[in-house]
């Protein structure tokens, strides 16, 4: 997997964390840089750990489905991405800003990183350095979450749906690319 694909996956997975950080910062208009850094660290750490857990779980059964691995990766990424796109169009304002505190931030970090668990499973079927990839995903998530937290008070929640939809479309596109590469015998971009 090349750096372009990994970057797109990292940005796609970070869309929820960006939106959640922006919403949490919106609820706590007085949040300073320290709160933003702590929140971004939570999101980044969870987003880095989940692919490793998924990878380890997927590695347990990767040999038995090696001939279908590209389809498994596609299905996981398409499902996750499709759900993100669907959710972005079907939000009815039920996501109210939640002021950042330890419990709320921990819950948000876990909830926004579940998608990364499934991506980790798909990584187990591909030639991926899971530690480097997960660290990169965590760093991108940290950066975008910090940006989201700082921008939250300025932009509000009106762009949350767009960020989630774009992230979902990126994940679906990566899944399609994996299938096409397998069918055409190509590697990398």
Secondary structure by P-SEA (a helix, b strand, c coil): ccaaaaaaaaaaaaaaaaaaaaaaaaacccccaaaaaaaaaaaaaaaaaaaaaaaaaaaacccccccaaaaaaaaaaaaaaaaaaaaaaccccccccccccaaaaaaaaaaaaaaaaaaaaaaaacccaaaaaaaaaaaaaaaaaaaaaaacccccccaaaaaaaaaaaaaaaaaaaaaaaaaaccccc
